[in-house]
Amino acid sequence: MAVGGVGFGFFAEERPFGNGVLAHPLVILFALAAAALLTLRFLHARPLTELISTLSITVGGVIALVCFFVGDWFGVNLMALP
């Protein structure tokens, strides 16, 4: 989640997926995370909270959000360099 957050944040200002709200890189990041968790749930045929604790899922989401903003900050500041 941390690497994905920084990666998506680094290119967030360029809007690589388009200009709509649903095409914002943060929305795409969490959509991919949700798709990965759903895939894990269906592959194991068990409820997700039996595989990963709710606290771990929440902490992963918070880490992704923080790292997204860190990557966004670096992306904006590095693009401004000559």
C-alpha positions as CSV (number, residue, x, y, z in Angstrom):
1,M,0.0,0.0,0.0
2,A,2.9,2.4,0.8
3,V,4.6,1.8,-2.6
4,G,1.3,2.1,-4.4
5,G,0.4,5.3,-2.6
6,V,3.7,7.0,-3.4
7,G,3.6,5.8,-7.0
8,F,0.1,7.0,-7.6
9,G,0.8,10.2,-5.7
10,F,4.0,11.0,-7.7
11,F,2.0,11.2,-10.9
12,A,-1.2,12.6,-9.5
13,E,-0.8,16.1,-10.8
14,E,-0.4,14.9,-14.4
15,R,-3.9,13.2,-14.2
16,P,-2.8,10.1,-16.2
17,F,-6.3,8.6,-16.1
18,G,-8.3,11.7,-17.1
19,N,-9.9,14.7,-15.4
20,G,-13.0,13.2,-13.9
21,V,-13.6,12.6,-10.2
22,L,-13.6,8.8,-10.7
23,A,-10.3,9.1,-12.7
24,H,-8.4,10.7,-9.9
25,P,-5.3,8.6,-9.0
26,L,-6.4,8.4,-5.3
27,V,-9.8,6.8,-6.3
28,I,-8.0,4.5,-8.7
29,L,-5.5,3.5,-6.0
30,F,-8.3,2.5,-3.6
31,A,-10.3,0.8,-6.4
32,L,-7.3,-1.4,-7.1
33,A,-6.9,-2.1,-3.4
34,A,-10.5,-3.1,-3.1
35,A,-10.2,-5.3,-6.2
36,A,-7.2,-7.0,-4.7
37,L,-9.0,-7.6,-1.4
38,L,-12.1,-9.0,-3.2
39,T,-9.8,-11.3,-5.3
40,L,-8.2,-12.6,-2.2
41,R,-11.6,-13.2,-0.6
42,F,-12.9,-15.1,-3.6
43,L,-9.7,-17.1,-4.1
44,H,-9.8,-18.4,-0.6
45,A,-13.6,-18.7,-0.4
46,R,-13.6,-17.3,3.2
47,P,-14.6,-14.0,4.6
48,L,-11.9,-11.4,4.3
49,T,-11.8,-10.7,8.0
50,E,-10.8,-14.3,8.7
51,L,-7.8,-13.8,6.4
52,I,-6.7,-10.3,7.4
53,S,-7.8,-8.4,10.5
54,T,-10.0,-5.3,10.1
55,L,-7.3,-3.3,11.9
56,S,-4.7,-4.3,9.3
57,I,-6.9,-3.4,6.4
58,T,-7.7,0.0,8.0
59,V,-4.0,0.7,8.8
60,G,-3.1,-0.3,5.2
61,G,-5.6,2.2,3.9
62,V,-4.3,5.0,6.1
63,I,-0.7,4.2,5.1
64,A,-1.7,4.4,1.4
65,L,-3.4,7.7,1.9
66,V,-0.5,9.3,3.8
67,C,2.0,7.9,1.2
68,F,-0.2,9.2,-1.6
69,F,0.1,12.7,-0.2
70,V,3.9,12.3,0.3
71,G,4.3,11.1,-3.3
72,D,2.1,14.0,-4.5
73,W,4.2,16.5,-2.6
74,F,7.4,15.1,-4.1
75,G,5.8,15.0,-7.5
76,V,4.8,18.6,-7.4
77,N,8.1,19.8,-6.0
78,L,10.3,17.8,-8.3
79,M,8.4,19.0,-11.4
80,A,9.1,22.6,-10.4
81,L,12.9,22.0,-10.4
82,P,14.7,23.4,-13.5
